[in-house]
Amino acid sequence: MTKKDIYLYNTASRLKELFTLPQGASEVKMYACGPTVYHYAHIGNLRTYLFEDLLRRSLEYFGFKVRHVINITDVGHLTSDQDDGEDKMEVGAERTGKTVWEIADFYAGKFKEDIEHLNILPPTTWCKATDHIKEQIALIEKLEEKGFTYRTSDGIYFDSLKFPQYADFARLDIAGLKSGARIDLGEKKFATDFALWKFSPKDRKRAMEWESPWGLGFPGWHIECSAMSMTHLGETLDIHCGGTDHIRVHHTNEIAQSECATGKPFSRFWVHGEFLRENNSDKMSKSSGDFLTLDLLKQKGFDPIAYRLFSLTSHYRNYLNFSWEAMESAQESLNALRKKTQYLIGMECENISLDAREWSVKFRQSIGDDLNSSGALGVLHLMLADSSILDKEKAALIKEFDSVLGLRLSEVVKKEIHSEEEIAKIESLVKERDEARLSKKFTESDRLRDALLDMGVVIKDSKAGTVWEWK
């Protein structure tokens, strides 16, 4: 690997491959599966978008121009991958007492706020499933013309056995599925067949439904991504990314329907991020209704960029275990990093020495090795400790490295001026809370802690006593 090369792990080949553009291409066509906007994004979801942001920033750092598309799923994502259950959007509407259109706008807006707080670059294009119904119907019609579909009483389905390569991407055991098929398939011909278009129920009107050549209904979840990605990026993508949970069903189905429709490879590279776990359990999920949001982290006094730093400490293809202790460590590390870099802001020079340039080479080698973010962070820390290079060279390298890491190290951290009266009130409340804790009045102690949080104050209990600091 040279300092100009970037290698990415391609799920399709299960190998690290040198990323290059096809001859004559001028930009990277990159598609990322976006949120289903029926609830808040949890921090596990956001880890995926952080890794995708690292991927985009890294590609741009290596000189590629990136056309980045993220979809908003606002219809068709059912509660089960087996093409049954309710539409998640209707579940969300029932939970909130709002219309599906209202919750789609609300949660899409909250998602965009979250990625802004995390310093995730917005995509070149946002696209919504409900804005691309015509394109989805056209894609299904093309599959129908080529003989890849069949009709049941509840929808139009893709016949997966007519695509011989169906099992390749996820390494599925189709022979095993055939021999062990005892599950109730309903009218489906085979277990891996999936819905392209679902019919509206006859006994009630759905909140979201459209006329189609097959009757009133709504699109399947998988067809959305194929239609939107090909509409905005063409029939063959350079990179398609998402979470590892999409490999077995969603991305496998995208490949099948897209390649059968076009006769071309759907994506040259597939890049997947692993789950965030809480207390070493399974992946964090929205379906339980009990999950951690970025707003909760902020309420507890954590800077969203501390969560970004926490995510960067582990490789995107590894599980990452969340704990409050780990978040406290990440916040302390971010604070320490800022102390080392804040005074250098604005001092960067245009030309750096050969010694300083060696740090740039090492950083590129780390990032170029399948986005080795922890290695890149290590290079940053070692560079800051190097007494042989000038401060203005360090400033230039910080700006360069942070274009990839996105930790806002070249931005001045705003410090508010607080009055003596405000400080005295805070210290009085801290003292009251200490007394409540000693008296085991924990409800009162929690109330005072929350009151301090509302004032922008975080308190930490230690053996040495209680300390407080601004969020």
Summary of the structure (lengths in Angstrom):
residues: 471
radius of gyration: 25.3
end to end distance: 42.2
largest distance: 76.8
contacts: 1456
relative contact order: 0.12
helix: 45%
strand: 17%
